[in-house]
């Protein structure tokens, strides 16, 4: 029984497994390299603008809460 499986097993281990490993690690490495800091000035400017809009929204919400529920800051 082992003699029948010997040649296909060796071929699998010598040919398929190394290719499989190379492709697997290459595929896993690419997404990690693309995640992280913005790549150009346009992306940085967009993030900066988004942060400013969010900051203004937070200020507006705080003003509304201050008017409606003056003690809301102490409840947190």
N, CA, C and O atoms as a Tripos MOL2 file, in Angstrom:
@<TRIPOS>MOLECULE
protein
  304   303    76     0     0
PROTEIN
NO_CHARGES

@<TRIPOS>ATOM
      1 N           0.8160   -1.1870    0.0000 N.3       1 UNK1
      2 CA          0.0000    0.0000    0.0000 C.3       1 UNK1
      3 C           0.8660    1.2610    0.0000 C.2       1 UNK1
      4 O           0.5710    2.2070   -0.7300 O.2       1 UNK1
      5 N           1.9120    1.2880    0.7940 N.am      2 UNK2
      6 CA          2.7860    2.4470    0.8750 C.3       2 UNK2
      7 C           3.5090    2.6930   -0.4440 C.2       2 UNK2
      8 O           3.7810    3.8430   -0.7890 O.2       2 UNK2
      9 N           3.8210    1.6410   -1.1800 N.am      3 UNK3
     10 CA          4.5270    1.7800   -2.4570 C.3       3 UNK3
     11 C           3.6650    2.5040   -3.4950 C.2       3 UNK3
     12 O           4.1940    3.2060   -4.3560 O.2       3 UNK3
     13 N           2.3570    2.3380   -3.4200 N.am      4 UNK4
     14 CA          1.4620    2.9840   -4.3760 C.3       4 UNK4
     15 C           1.4050    4.4970   -4.1100 C.2       4 UNK4
     16 O           1.3050    5.2880   -5.0480 O.2       4 UNK4
     17 N           1.4670    4.8840   -2.8610 N.am      5 UNK5
     18 CA          1.3740    6.2910   -2.4960 C.3       5 UNK5
     19 C           2.7220    7.0110   -2.4690 C.2       5 UNK5
     20 O           2.7640    8.2340   -2.3320 O.2       5 UNK5
     21 N           3.8040    6.2820   -2.5970 N.am      6 UNK6
     22 CA          5.1260    6.8590   -2.4370 C.3       6 UNK6
     23 C           5.4280    7.9290   -3.4890 C.2       6 UNK6
     24 O           5.8340    9.0350   -3.1320 O.2       6 UNK6
     25 N           5.2450    7.6340   -4.7470 N.am      7 UNK7
     26 CA          5.5680    8.5920   -5.8120 C.3       7 UNK7
     27 C           4.6500    9.8130   -5.7700 C.2       7 UNK7
     28 O           5.1650   10.9300   -5.8220 O.2       7 UNK7
     29 N           3.3270    9.6750   -5.6810 N.am      8 UNK8
     30 CA          2.4950   10.8760   -5.6030 C.3       8 UNK8
     31 C           2.7860   11.7330   -4.3510 C.2       8 UNK8
     32 O           2.7210   12.9620   -4.3970 O.2       8 UNK8
     33 N           3.1020   11.0640   -3.2540 N.am      9 UNK9
     34 CA          3.4150   11.8030   -2.0360 C.3       9 UNK9
     35 C           4.6980   12.6120   -2.1990 C.2       9 UNK9
     36 O           4.7500   13.7730   -1.7950 O.2       9 UNK9
     37 N           5.7000   12.0300   -2.7690 N.am     10 UNK10
     38 CA          6.9680   12.7310   -2.9970 C.3      10 UNK10
     39 C           6.7530   13.9040   -3.9510 C.2      10 UNK10
     40 O           7.2590   14.9990   -3.7060 O.2      10 UNK10
     41 N           6.0100   13.6850   -5.0320 N.am     11 UNK11
     42 CA          5.7360   14.7720   -5.9720 C.3      11 UNK11
     43 C           4.9590   15.9050   -5.2930 C.2      11 UNK11
     44 O           5.2330   17.0840   -5.5210 O.2      11 UNK11
     45 N           4.0110   15.5390   -4.4790 N.am     12 UNK12
     46 CA          3.2400   16.5400   -3.7550 C.3      12 UNK12
     47 C           4.1390   17.3610   -2.8430 C.2      12 UNK12
     48 O           4.0460   18.5880   -2.8170 O.2      12 UNK12
     49 N           5.0010   16.6960   -2.1030 N.am     13 UNK13
     50 CA          5.8790   17.3790   -1.1600 C.3      13 UNK13
     51 C           6.9490   18.2200   -1.8510 C.2      13 UNK13
     52 O           7.3510   19.2610   -1.3310 O.2      13 UNK13
     53 N           7.4050   17.7810   -3.0040 N.am     14 UNK14
     54 CA          8.4980   18.4750   -3.6880 C.3      14 UNK14
     55 C           7.9800   19.6100   -4.5820 C.2      14 UNK14
     56 O           8.6490   20.6330   -4.7250 O.2      14 UNK14
     57 N           6.8090   19.4410   -5.1780 N.am     15 UNK15
     58 CA          6.3220   20.4210   -6.1390 C.3      15 UNK15
     59 C           5.2050   21.2870   -5.5510 C.2      15 UNK15
     60 O           5.3020   22.5140   -5.5580 O.2      15 UNK15
     61 N           4.1740   20.6660   -5.0560 N.am     16 UNK16
     62 CA          2.9730   21.4080   -4.6700 C.3      16 UNK16
     63 C           3.1660   22.1980   -3.3760 C.2      16 UNK16
     64 O           2.7920   23.3700   -3.3180 O.2      16 UNK16
     65 N           3.7250   21.6030   -2.3630 N.am     17 UNK17
     66 CA          3.8540   22.2720   -1.0660 C.3      17 UNK17
     67 C           4.7210   23.5330   -1.1430 C.2      17 UNK17
     68 O           4.3180   24.5580   -0.5950 O.2      17 UNK17
     69 N           5.8850   23.5110   -1.7920 N.am     18 UNK18
     70 CA          6.6580   24.7670   -1.8620 C.3      18 UNK18
     71 C           5.9220   25.8860   -2.6120 C.2      18 UNK18
     72 O           5.9550   27.0400   -2.1850 O.2      18 UNK18
     73 N           5.2630   25.5520   -3.7210 N.am     19 UNK19
     74 CA          4.5090   26.5600   -4.4560 C.3      19 UNK19
     75 C           3.3790   27.1090   -3.5920 C.2      19 UNK19
     76 O           3.1420   28.3160   -3.5510 O.2      19 UNK19
     77 N           2.6980   26.2210   -2.9160 N.am     20 UNK20
     78 CA          1.6010   26.6010   -2.0430 C.3      20 UNK20
     79 C           2.0850   27.5590   -0.9510 C.2      20 UNK20
     80 O           1.4410   28.5720   -0.6800 O.2      20 UNK20
     81 N           3.2110   27.2370   -0.3320 N.am     21 UNK21
     82 CA          3.7400   28.0890    0.7280 C.3      21 UNK21
     83 C           4.1460   29.4660    0.2090 C.2      21 UNK21
     84 O           3.8640   30.4780    0.8510 O.2      21 UNK21
     85 N           4.7970   29.5120   -0.9320 N.am     22 UNK22
     86 CA          5.2100   30.7910   -1.5020 C.3      22 UNK22
     87 C           3.9900   31.6550   -1.8040 C.2      22 UNK22
     88 O           3.9620   32.8350   -1.4530 O.2      22 UNK22
     89 N           2.9910   31.0780   -2.4500 N.am     23 UNK23
     90 CA          1.7960   31.8420   -2.7850 C.3      23 UNK23
     91 C           1.0350   32.2800   -1.5300 C.2      23 UNK23
     92 O           0.4960   33.3860   -1.4770 O.2      23 UNK23
     93 N           0.9970   31.4220   -0.5440 N.am     24 UNK24
     94 CA          0.3010   31.7490    0.7010 C.3      24 UNK24
     95 C           0.9500   32.9430    1.3970 C.2      24 UNK24
     96 O           0.2500   33.8860    1.7680 O.2      24 UNK24
     97 N           2.2590   32.9260    1.5810 N.am     25 UNK25
     98 CA          2.9180   34.0070    2.2860 C.3      25 UNK25
     99 C           2.9740   35.2820    1.4560 C.2      25 UNK25
    100 O           2.9610   36.3760    2.0200 O.2      25 UNK25
    101 N           3.0350   35.1720    0.1520 N.am     26 UNK26
    102 CA          2.9980   36.3610   -0.6970 C.3      26 UNK26
    103 C           1.6300   37.0300   -0.6000 C.2      26 UNK26
    104 O           1.5410   38.2560   -0.5290 O.2      26 UNK26
    105 N           0.5780   36.2390   -0.5950 N.am     27 UNK27
    106 CA         -0.7670   36.7930   -0.4900 C.3      27 UNK27
    107 C          -0.9920   37.4260    0.8800 C.2      27 UNK27
    108 O          -1.6820   38.4420    0.9660 O.2      27 UNK27
    109 N          -0.4500   36.8790    1.9290 N.am     28 UNK28
    110 CA         -0.6260   37.4270    3.2760 C.3      28 UNK28
    111 C           0.2130   38.6710    3.5020 C.2      28 UNK28
    112 O          -0.1220   39.4880    4.3600 O.2      28 UNK28
    113 N           1.2710   38.8320    2.7710 N.am     29 UNK29
    114 CA          2.1460   39.9770    2.9650 C.3      29 UNK29
    115 C           1.5920   41.2320    2.3010 C.2      29 UNK29
    116 O           1.8110   42.3270    2.8170 O.2      29 UNK29
    117 N           0.8980   41.1230    1.2010 N.am     30 UNK30
    118 CA          0.4120   42.2890    0.4590 C.3      30 UNK30
    119 C          -0.5810   43.1400    1.2320 C.2      30 UNK30
    120 O          -0.4020   44.3570    1.2830 O.2      30 UNK30
    121 N          -1.6240   42.5670    1.8400 N.am     31 UNK31
    122 CA         -2.5630   43.4480    2.5450 C.3      31 UNK31
    123 C          -1.9320   44.1950    3.7140 C.2      31 UNK31
    124 O          -2.3390   45.3160    4.0180 O.2      31 UNK31
    125 N          -0.9670   43.6030    4.3610 N.am     32 UNK32
    126 CA         -0.3160   44.2610    5.4860 C.3      32 UNK32
    127 C           0.4510   45.4850    5.0150 C.2      32 UNK32
    128 O           0.4660   46.5090    5.7000 O.2      32 UNK32
    129 N           1.0850   45.3920    3.8590 N.am     33 UNK33
    130 CA          1.8450   46.5220    3.3340 C.3      33 UNK33
    131 C           0.9210   47.6640    2.9310 C.2      33 UNK33
    132 O           1.3330   48.8230    2.9710 O.2      33 UNK33
    133 N          -0.3200   47.3670    2.5430 N.am     34 UNK34
    134 CA         -1.2170   48.4180    2.0850 C.3      34 UNK34
    135 C          -1.9450   49.1000    3.2350 C.2      34 UNK34
    136 O          -2.5220   50.1700    3.0410 O.2      34 UNK34
    137 N          -1.9330   48.5140    4.4230 N.am     35 UNK35
    138 CA         -2.6120   49.1030    5.5710 C.3      35 UNK35
    139 C          -1.6310   50.0220    6.2800 C.2      35 UNK35
    140 O          -0.4590   49.6830    6.4420 O.2      35 UNK35
    141 N          -2.1090   51.1800    6.7000 N.am     36 UNK36
    142 CA         -1.2150   52.0450    7.4490 C.3      36 UNK36
    143 C          -1.4590   53.4970    7.1500 C.2      36 UNK36
    144 O          -2.5990   53.9290    6.9810 O.2      36 UNK36
    145 N          -0.3800   54.2480    7.0850 N.am     37 UNK37
    146 CA         -0.4640   55.6860    6.9090 C.3      37 UNK37
    147 C          -0.9600   56.0350    5.5060 C.2      37 UNK37
    148 O          -0.7890   55.2610    4.5640 O.2      37 UNK37
    149 N          -1.5730   57.2060    5.3840 N.am     38 UNK38
    150 CA         -2.0030   57.6560    4.0620 C.3      38 UNK38
    151 C          -0.8110   57.7740    3.1230 C.2      38 UNK38
    152 O           0.2950   58.1090    3.5480 O.2      38 UNK38
    153 N          -1.0400   57.4970    1.8520 N.am     39 UNK39
    154 CA          0.0700   57.4190    0.9110 C.3      39 UNK39
    155 C           0.3570   58.7220    0.1940 C.2      39 UNK39
    156 O           1.4620   58.9000   -0.3180 O.2      39 UNK39
    157 N          -0.5880   59.6330    0.1390 N.am     40 UNK40
    158 CA         -0.3010   60.8770   -0.5640 C.3      40 UNK40
    159 C          -0.9340   62.0600    0.1660 C.2      40 UNK40
    160 O          -1.6880   61.8990    1.1250 O.2      40 UNK40
    161 N          -0.5990   63.2530   -0.3230 N.am     41 UNK41
    162 CA         -1.0770   64.4720    0.3360 C.3      41 UNK41
    163 C          -2.5890   64.6240    0.2520 C.2      41 UNK41
    164 O          -3.2050   65.1920    1.1530 O.2      41 UNK41
    165 N          -3.1910   64.1220   -0.8200 N.am     42 UNK42
    166 CA         -4.6460   64.2050   -0.9550 C.3      42 UNK42
    167 C          -5.3610   63.4360    0.1260 C.2      42 UNK42
    168 O          -6.3590   63.9090    0.6700 O.2      42 UNK42
    169 N          -4.8680   62.2600    0.4450 N.am     43 UNK43
    170 CA         -5.4740   61.4570    1.5080 C.3      43 UNK43
    171 C          -5.3070   62.1360    2.8610 C.2      43 UNK43
    172 O          -6.2240   62.1250    3.6820 O.2      43 UNK43
    173 N          -4.1510   62.7180    3.0920 N.am     44 UNK44
    174 CA         -3.9130   63.4240    4.3540 C.3      44 UNK44
    175 C          -4.8500   64.6220    4.4640 C.2      44 UNK44
    176 O          -5.4180   64.8710    5.5280 O.2      44 UNK44
    177 N          -5.0140   65.3580    3.3810 N.am     45 UNK45
    178 CA         -5.9030   66.5130    3.3950 C.3      45 UNK45
    179 C          -7.3550   66.0840    3.6330 C.2      45 UNK45
    180 O          -8.0870   66.7480    4.3660 O.2      45 UNK45
    181 N          -7.7640   64.9840    3.0170 N.am     46 UNK46
    182 CA         -9.1220   64.4770    3.2410 C.3      46 UNK46
    183 C          -9.3270   64.0720    4.6910 C.2      46 UNK46
    184 O         -10.3640   64.3750    5.2820 O.2      46 UNK46
    185 N          -8.3560   63.3950    5.2610 N.am     47 UNK47
    186 CA         -8.4630   62.9920    6.6680 C.3      47 UNK47
    187 C          -8.5020   64.2150    7.5850 C.2      47 UNK47
    188 O          -9.2540   64.2410    8.5600 O.2      47 UNK47
    189 N          -7.7000   65.2130    7.2750 N.am     48 UNK48
    190 CA         -7.6720   66.4320    8.0740 C.3      48 UNK48
    191 C          -9.0180   67.1360    8.0180 C.2      48 UNK48
    192 O          -9.5320   67.5880    9.0410 O.2      48 UNK48
    193 N          -9.5900   67.2280    6.8220 N.am     49 UNK49
    194 CA        -10.8890   67.8710    6.6580 C.3      49 UNK49
    195 C         -11.9760   67.0940    7.3910 C.2      49 UNK49
    196 O         -12.8470   67.6940    8.0220 O.2      49 UNK49
    197 N         -11.9350   65.7730    7.3130 N.am     50 UNK50
    198 CA        -12.9090   64.9400    8.0230 C.3      50 UNK50
    199 C         -12.7940   65.1480    9.5300 C.2      50 UNK50
    200 O         -13.8060   65.2390   10.2250 O.2      50 UNK50
    201 N         -11.5800   65.2220   10.0300 N.am     51 UNK51
    202 CA        -11.3710   65.4350   11.4600 C.3      51 UNK51
    203 C         -11.9150   66.7940   11.8910 C.2      51 UNK51
    204 O         -12.5030   66.9150   12.9660 O.2      51 UNK51
    205 N         -11.7230   67.7970   11.0720 N.am     52 UNK52
    206 CA        -12.2490   69.1350   11.4100 C.3      52 UNK52
    207 C         -13.7760   69.1350   11.4490 C.2      52 UNK52
    208 O         -14.3780   69.7280   12.3440 O.2      52 UNK52
    209 N         -14.4020   68.4650   10.4680 N.am     53 UNK53
    210 CA        -15.8620   68.3930   10.4610 C.3      53 UNK53
    211 C         -16.3740   67.6430   11.6890 C.2      53 UNK53
    212 O         -17.3600   68.0530   12.3010 O.2      53 UNK53
    213 N         -15.7120   66.5540   12.0500 N.am     54 UNK54
    214 CA        -16.1250   65.7910   13.2330 C.3      54 UNK54
    215 C         -15.9740   66.6340   14.4910 C.2      54 UNK54
    216 O         -16.8290   66.5970   15.3760 O.2      54 UNK54
    217 N         -14.8900   67.3890   14.5690 N.am     55 UNK55
    218 CA        -14.6710   68.2480   15.7290 C.3      55 UNK55
    219 C         -15.7720   69.3030   15.8420 C.2      55 UNK55
    220 O         -16.2550   69.5780   16.9410 O.2      55 UNK55
    221 N         -16.1660   69.8870   14.7250 N.am     56 UNK56
    222 CA        -17.2340   70.8770   14.7350 C.3      56 UNK56
    223 C         -18.5670   70.2410   15.1410 C.2      56 UNK56
    224 O         -19.3420   70.8510   15.8780 O.2      56 UNK56
    225 N         -18.8320   69.0480   14.6780 N.am     57 UNK57
    226 CA        -20.0560   68.3410   15.0660 C.3      57 UNK57
    227 C         -20.0790   68.0590   16.5590 C.2      57 UNK57
    228 O         -21.1120   68.2120   17.2110 O.2      57 UNK57
    229 N         -18.9530   67.6530   17.0910 N.am     58 UNK58
    230 CA        -18.8740   67.3790   18.5290 C.3      58 UNK58
    231 C         -19.1400   68.6550   19.3240 C.2      58 UNK58
    232 O         -19.8660   68.6380   20.3180 O.2      58 UNK58
    233 N         -18.5440   69.7660   18.8750 N.am     59 UNK59
    234 CA        -18.7920   71.0420   19.5670 C.3      59 UNK59
    235 C         -20.2650   71.4150   19.5290 C.2      59 UNK59
    236 O         -20.8230   71.8720   20.5270 O.2      59 UNK59
    237 N         -20.9000   71.2170   18.3660 N.am     60 UNK60
    238 CA        -22.3240   71.5190   18.2360 C.3      60 UNK60
    239 C         -23.1530   70.6510   19.1680 C.2      60 UNK60
    240 O         -24.0560   71.1500   19.8400 O.2      60 UNK60
    241 N         -22.8600   69.3740   19.2150 N.am     61 UNK61
    242 CA        -23.5890   68.4670   20.1130 C.3      61 UNK61
    243 C         -23.4000   68.8610   21.5730 C.2      61 UNK61
    244 O         -24.3430   68.8090   22.3620 O.2      61 UNK61
    245 N         -22.1850   69.2540   21.9280 N.am     62 UNK62
    246 CA        -21.9440   69.6810   23.3080 C.3      62 UNK62
    247 C         -22.7260   70.9440   23.6450 C.2      62 UNK62
    248 O         -23.2360   71.0750   24.7580 O.2      62 UNK62
    249 N         -22.8290   71.8840   22.6890 N.am     63 UNK63
    250 CA        -23.6230   73.0890   22.9300 C.3      63 UNK63
    251 C         -25.0980   72.7460   23.1170 C.2      63 UNK63
    252 O         -25.7610   73.3050   23.9910 O.2      63 UNK63
    253 N         -25.6070   71.8390   22.3060 N.am     64 UNK64
    254 CA        -27.0070   71.4170   22.4340 C.3      64 UNK64
    255 C         -27.2420   70.7530   23.7830 C.2      64 UNK64
    256 O         -28.2280   71.0420   24.4620 O.2      64 UNK64
    257 N         -26.3370   69.8680   24.1670 N.am     65 UNK65
    258 CA        -26.4770   69.1910   25.4560 C.3      65 UNK65
    259 C         -26.3570   70.1680   26.6120 C.2      65 UNK65
    260 O         -27.0760   70.0430   27.6040 O.2      65 UNK65
    261 N         -25.4550   71.1450   26.5000 N.am     66 UNK66
    262 CA        -25.3310   72.1520   27.5590 C.3      66 UNK66
    263 C         -26.6270   72.9270   27.7360 C.2      66 UNK66
    264 O         -26.9960   73.2740   28.8580 O.2      66 UNK66
    265 N         -27.3210   73.2010   26.6310 N.am     67 UNK67
    266 CA        -28.5810   73.9500   26.7060 C.3      67 UNK67
    267 C         -29.7140   73.0800   27.2430 C.2      67 UNK67
    268 O         -30.5200   73.5440   28.0500 O.2      67 UNK67
    269 N         -29.7840   71.8270   26.8050 N.am     68 UNK68
    270 CA        -30.8870   70.9390   27.1980 C.3      68 UNK68
    271 C         -30.6780   70.2760   28.5540 C.2      68 UNK68
    272 O         -31.6250   70.1520   29.3310 O.2      68 UNK68
    273 N         -29.4820   69.8600   28.8410 N.am     69 UNK69
    274 CA        -29.1900   69.1480   30.0900 C.3      69 UNK69
    275 C         -27.8900   69.6800   30.6690 C.2      69 UNK69
    276 O         -26.8270   69.1160   30.4100 O.2      69 UNK69
    277 N         -27.9500   70.7520   31.4460 N.am     70 UNK70
    278 CA        -26.7380   71.4160   31.9190 C.3      70 UNK70
    279 C         -25.7750   70.5270   32.7130 C.2      70 UNK70
    280 O         -24.5720   70.7870   32.7240 O.2      70 UNK70
    281 N         -26.2790   69.4960   33.3690 N.am     71 UNK71
    282 CA        -25.4280   68.6510   34.2040 C.3      71 UNK71
    283 C         -24.9770   67.3640   33.5000 C.2      71 UNK71
    284 O         -24.5750   66.4070   34.1610 O.2      71 UNK71
    285 N         -25.0410   67.3380   32.1880 N.am     72 UNK72
    286 CA        -24.7060   66.0940   31.4770 C.3      72 UNK72
    287 C         -23.2480   65.7120   31.6340 C.2      72 UNK72
    288 O         -22.9220   64.5250   31.6300 O.2      72 UNK72
    289 N         -22.3740   66.6740   31.7710 N.am     73 UNK73
    290 CA        -20.9340   66.3560   31.9020 C.3      73 UNK73
    291 C         -20.6220   65.6550   33.2180 C.2      73 UNK73
    292 O         -19.7090   64.8320   33.2750 O.2      73 UNK73
    293 N         -21.3490   65.9620   34.2510 N.am     74 UNK74
    294 CA        -21.1170   65.3350   35.5510 C.3      74 UNK74
    295 C         -21.6550   63.9140   35.6400 C.2      74 UNK74
    296 O         -21.2620   63.1650   36.5340 O.2      74 UNK74
    297 N         -22.5320   63.5350   34.7480 N.am     75 UNK75
    298 CA        -23.1340   62.1870   34.7710 C.3      75 UNK75
    299 C         -22.2020   61.1170   34.2170 C.2      75 UNK75
    300 O         -22.3710   59.9320   34.5060 O.2      75 UNK75
    301 N         -21.2570   61.5170   33.4520 N.am     76 UNK76
    302 CA        -20.3750   60.5550   32.7780 C.3      76 UNK76
    303 C         -19.3120   60.0330   33.7130 C.2      76 UNK76
    304 O         -18.4840   59.2150   33.3120 O.2      76 UNK76
@<TRIPOS>BOND
     1     1     2 1
     2     2     3 1
     3     3     4 2
     4     3     5 am
     5     5     6 1
     6     6     7 1
     7     7     8 2
     8     7     9 am
     9     9    10 1
    10    10    11 1
    11    11    12 2
    12    11    13 am
    13    13    14 1
    14    14    15 1
    15    15    16 2
    16    15    17 am
    17    17    18 1
    18    18    19 1
    19    19    20 2
    20    19    21 am
    21    21    22 1
    22    22    23 1
    23    23    24 2
    24    23    25 am
    25    25    26 1
    26    26    27 1
    27    27    28 2
    28    27    29 am
    29    29    30 1
    30    30    31 1
    31    31    32 2
    32    31    33 am
    33    33    34 1
    34    34    35 1
    35    35    36 2
    36    35    37 am
    37    37    38 1
    38    38    39 1
    39    39    40 2
    40    39    41 am
    41    41    42 1
    42    42    43 1
    43    43    44 2
    44    43    45 am
    45    45    46 1
    46    46    47 1
    47    47    48 2
    48    47    49 am
    49    49    50 1
    50    50    51 1
    51    51    52 2
    52    51    53 am
    53    53    54 1
    54    54    55 1
    55    55    56 2
    56    55    57 am
    57    57    58 1
    58    58    59 1
    59    59    60 2
    60    59    61 am
    61    61    62 1
    62    62    63 1
    63    63    64 2
    64    63    65 am
    65    65    66 1
    66    66    67 1
    67    67    68 2
    68    67    69 am
    69    69    70 1
    70    70    71 1
    71    71    72 2
    72    71    73 am
    73    73    74 1
    74    74    75 1
    75    75    76 2
    76    75    77 am
    77    77    78 1
    78    78    79 1
    79    79    80 2
    80    79    81 am
    81    81    82 1
    82    82    83 1
    83    83    84 2
    84    83    85 am
    85    85    86 1
    86    86    87 1
    87    87    88 2
    88    87    89 am
    89    89    90 1
    90    90    91 1
    91    91    92 2
    92    91    93 am
    93    93    94 1
    94    94    95 1
    95    95    96 2
    96    95    97 am
    97    97    98 1
    98    98    99 1
    99    99   100 2
   100    99   101 am
   101   101   102 1
   102   102   103 1
   103   103   104 2
   104   103   105 am
   105   105   106 1
   106   106   107 1
   107   107   108 2
   108   107   109 am
   109   109   110 1
   110   110   111 1
   111   111   112 2
   112   111   113 am
   113   113   114 1
   114   114   115 1
   115   115   116 2
   116   115   117 am
   117   117   118 1
   118   118   119 1
   119   119   120 2
   120   119   121 am
   121   121   122 1
   122   122   123 1
   123   123   124 2
   124   123   125 am
   125   125   126 1
   126   126   127 1
   127   127   128 2
   128   127   129 am
   129   129   130 1
   130   130   131 1
   131   131   132 2
   132   131   133 am
   133   133   134 1
   134   134   135 1
   135   135   136 2
   136   135   137 am
   137   137   138 1
   138   138   139 1
   139   139   140 2
   140   139   141 am
   141   141   142 1
   142   142   143 1
   143   143   144 2
   144   143   145 am
   145   145   146 1
   146   146   147 1
   147   147   148 2
   148   147   149 am
   149   149   150 1
   150   150   151 1
   151   151   152 2
   152   151   153 am
   153   153   154 1
   154   154   155 1
   155   155   156 2
   156   155   157 am
   157   157   158 1
   158   158   159 1
   159   159   160 2
   160   159   161 am
   161   161   162 1
   162   162   163 1
   163   163   164 2
   164   163   165 am
   165   165   166 1
   166   166   167 1
   167   167   168 2
   168   167   169 am
   169   169   170 1
   170   170   171 1
   171   171   172 2
   172   171   173 am
   173   173   174 1
   174   174   175 1
   175   175   176 2
   176   175   177 am
   177   177   178 1
   178   178   179 1
   179   179   180 2
   180   179   181 am
   181   181   182 1
   182   182   183 1
   183   183   184 2
   184   183   185 am
   185   185   186 1
   186   186   187 1
   187   187   188 2
   188   187   189 am
   189   189   190 1
   190   190   191 1
   191   191   192 2
   192   191   193 am
   193   193   194 1
   194   194   195 1
   195   195   196 2
   196   195   197 am
   197   197   198 1
   198   198   199 1
   199   199   200 2
   200   199   201 am
   201   201   202 1
   202   202   203 1
   203   203   204 2
   204   203   205 am
   205   205   206 1
   206   206   207 1
   207   207   208 2
   208   207   209 am
   209   209   210 1
   210   210   211 1
   211   211   212 2
   212   211   213 am
   213   213   214 1
   214   214   215 1
   215   215   216 2
   216   215   217 am
   217   217   218 1
   218   218   219 1
   219   219   220 2
   220   219   221 am
   221   221   222 1
   222   222   223 1
   223   223   224 2
   224   223   225 am
   225   225   226 1
   226   226   227 1
   227   227   228 2
   228   227   229 am
   229   229   230 1
   230   230   231 1
   231   231   232 2
   232   231   233 am
   233   233   234 1
   234   234   235 1
   235   235   236 2
   236   235   237 am
   237   237   238 1
   238   238   239 1
   239   239   240 2
   240   239   241 am
   241   241   242 1
   242   242   243 1
   243   243   244 2
   244   243   245 am
   245   245   246 1
   246   246   247 1
   247   247   248 2
   248   247   249 am
   249   249   250 1
   250   250   251 1
   251   251   252 2
   252   251   253 am
   253   253   254 1
   254   254   255 1
   255   255   256 2
   256   255   257 am
   257   257   258 1
   258   258   259 1
   259   259   260 2
   260   259   261 am
   261   261   262 1
   262   262   263 1
   263   263   264 2
   264   263   265 am
   265   265   266 1
   266   266   267 1
   267   267   268 2
   268   267   269 am
   269   269   270 1
   270   270   271 1
   271   271   272 2
   272   271   273 am
   273   273   274 1
   274   274   275 1
   275   275   276 2
   276   275   277 am
   277   277   278 1
   278   278   279 1
   279   279   280 2
   280   279   281 am
   281   281   282 1
   282   282   283 1
   283   283   284 2
   284   283   285 am
   285   285   286 1
   286   286   287 1
   287   287   288 2
   288   287   289 am
   289   289   290 1
   290   290   291 1
   291   291   292 2
   292   291   293 am
   293   293   294 1
   294   294   295 1
   295   295   296 2
   296   295   297 am
   297   297   298 1
   298   298   299 1
   299   299   300 2
   300   299   301 am
   301   301   302 1
   302   302   303 1
   303   303   304 2
@<TRIPOS>SUBSTRUCTURE
     1 UNK1         2 RESIDUE 1 A UNK
     2 UNK2         6 RESIDUE 1 A UNK
     3 UNK3        10 RESIDUE 1 A UNK
     4 UNK4        14 RESIDUE 1 A UNK
     5 UNK5        18 RESIDUE 1 A UNK
     6 UNK6        22 RESIDUE 1 A UNK
     7 UNK7        26 RESIDUE 1 A UNK
     8 UNK8        30 RESIDUE 1 A UNK
     9 UNK9        34 RESIDUE 1 A UNK
    10 UNK10       38 RESIDUE 1 A UNK
    11 UNK11       42 RESIDUE 1 A UNK
    12 UNK12       46 RESIDUE 1 A UNK
    13 UNK13       50 RESIDUE 1 A UNK
    14 UNK14       54 RESIDUE 1 A UNK
    15 UNK15       58 RESIDUE 1 A UNK
    16 UNK16       62 RESIDUE 1 A UNK
    17 UNK17       66 RESIDUE 1 A UNK
    18 UNK18       70 RESIDUE 1 A UNK
    19 UNK19       74 RESIDUE 1 A UNK
    20 UNK20       78 RESIDUE 1 A UNK
    21 UNK21       82 RESIDUE 1 A UNK
    22 UNK22       86 RESIDUE 1 A UNK
    23 UNK23       90 RESIDUE 1 A UNK
    24 UNK24       94 RESIDUE 1 A UNK
    25 UNK25       98 RESIDUE 1 A UNK
    26 UNK26      102 RESIDUE 1 A UNK
    27 UNK27      106 RESIDUE 1 A UNK
    28 UNK28      110 RESIDUE 1 A UNK
    29 UNK29      114 RESIDUE 1 A UNK
    30 UNK30      118 RESIDUE 1 A UNK
    31 UNK31      122 RESIDUE 1 A UNK
    32 UNK32      126 RESIDUE 1 A UNK
    33 UNK33      130 RESIDUE 1 A UNK
    34 UNK34      134 RESIDUE 1 A UNK
    35 UNK35      138 RESIDUE 1 A UNK
    36 UNK36      142 RESIDUE 1 A UNK
    37 UNK37      146 RESIDUE 1 A UNK
    38 UNK38      150 RESIDUE 1 A UNK
    39 UNK39      154 RESIDUE 1 A UNK
    40 UNK40      158 RESIDUE 1 A UNK
    41 UNK41      162 RESIDUE 1 A UNK
    42 UNK42      166 RESIDUE 1 A UNK
    43 UNK43      170 RESIDUE 1 A UNK
    44 UNK44      174 RESIDUE 1 A UNK
    45 UNK45      178 RESIDUE 1 A UNK
    46 UNK46      182 RESIDUE 1 A UNK
    47 UNK47      186 RESIDUE 1 A UNK
    48 UNK48      190 RESIDUE 1 A UNK
    49 UNK49      194 RESIDUE 1 A UNK
    50 UNK50      198 RESIDUE 1 A UNK
    51 UNK51      202 RESIDUE 1 A UNK
    52 UNK52      206 RESIDUE 1 A UNK
    53 UNK53      210 RESIDUE 1 A UNK
    54 UNK54      214 RESIDUE 1 A UNK
    55 UNK55      218 RESIDUE 1 A UNK
    56 UNK56      222 RESIDUE 1 A UNK
    57 UNK57      226 RESIDUE 1 A UNK
    58 UNK58      230 RESIDUE 1 A UNK
    59 UNK59      234 RESIDUE 1 A UNK
    60 UNK60      238 RESIDUE 1 A UNK
    61 UNK61      242 RESIDUE 1 A UNK
    62 UNK62      246 RESIDUE 1 A UNK
    63 UNK63      250 RESIDUE 1 A UNK
    64 UNK64      254 RESIDUE 1 A UNK
    65 UNK65      258 RESIDUE 1 A UNK
    66 UNK66      262 RESIDUE 1 A UNK
    67 UNK67      266 RESIDUE 1 A UNK
    68 UNK68      270 RESIDUE 1 A UNK
    69 UNK69      274 RESIDUE 1 A UNK
    70 UNK70      278 RESIDUE 1 A UNK
    71 UNK71      282 RESIDUE 1 A UNK
    72 UNK72      286 RESIDUE 1 A UNK
    73 UNK73      290 RESIDUE 1 A UNK
    74 UNK74      294 RESIDUE 1 A UNK
    75 UNK75      298 RESIDUE 1 A UNK
    76 UNK76      302 RESIDUE 1 A UNK
